[in-house]
């Protein structure tokens, strides 16, 4: 039994949810998102909450039960509050700035890296060594943060590179002379 799947997803005030077959559409102050629930899972909207149940007792239905509930919960949170991911840049000369519709990063390569900012996402650089990514879709925010981090991931000797805010980097000692 899924402990996550058992809990209904509450729909807060100011957010409207609509279930049409397998499609769940949620509209709130920040925007609107939808999610198509797999056929193995049944979705019901009743008195201010969305309830998710497996249609049968198969392994696939039980696996998708909690996942579907978590996805619906994320879209409800996204349209009401939104999501934010913070990145830190460490290294001499490493910096980032928003230039027009691009995030321009200088990460120690022979050229600057220009990352196009997708629609529905806000990227802000309060300092040259910080990147804040905000939006309503948790999956999209996480994917963008992972792509930016992949340009120059943190290395274990000096810790230089792009890392998530608060991420612990296991440091290596290096060779002794």
MOBELTA-V612564 format. One record per helix or strand of 2 or more residues. SS is the DSSP state (2 for helix, 1 for strand). FROM is the first residue (numbers start at 1). LEN is the number of residues. Records with the same first field share a line. If there is no record, write none. Layout:
BEGIN
SS = FROM-LEN + FROM-LEN
END
This chain:
BEGIN
2 = 3-4 + 59-22 + 138-14
1 = 9-2 + 16-5 + 23-5 + 32-5 + 41-6 + 49-6 + 83-8 + 95-5 + 102-5 + 113-4 + 121-4 + 130-6 + 161-4
END
